[in-house]
Amino acid sequence: MLTVQLHGRRVLVAEHVLSLLTQHRQLGQRDPEAGGILLGEVNPAGDVVLVNRASVPGPLDRATRHSFVRDHRWAQGISTYEFLNSSGRTIYLGEWHTHPASAASPSPRDRQMITEQYAGNLLVTDFLLLFIAASEELYTSLYDGRRLHETTVPWAGSAE
Ligand SMILES: [Zn+2]
């Protein structure tokens, strides 16, 4: 379990979510980006977030070495399945994808994407998470509707 503090919230990331993200790192010369959604639970006070599910990449995602646009219906299907399967406890929390670099930071397009997701979705939460898996570190951030609050952790200190 990885724990990060993001804008006054304690965000816990389950081990199997970390290993899914590490598995999709772009370690090969030609590996395309990969990504999906983050799912989990928020406590009633709203200050503890548990990320215990992440969707695997879908067959209709559009991915190149330097871009990723996920198939909306694939993630929506997984999100609905997890919601129903958990009696409504497991909810959509945000987005993850990989970057082909050793260090991770969001691109202008990533910032635009999370802003649009926040504005366009009927969210249960008042925030969204954005995780980026680079080859040597994991970028974690929480978007509160105004800006990204971020922490970067080396993989060596978390999943491995
Ligand atoms: Zn990106």
Residues whose N, C-alpha, C, O or C-beta is under 5 A from the ligand:
A	BS01	ZN	T98 S107 D110
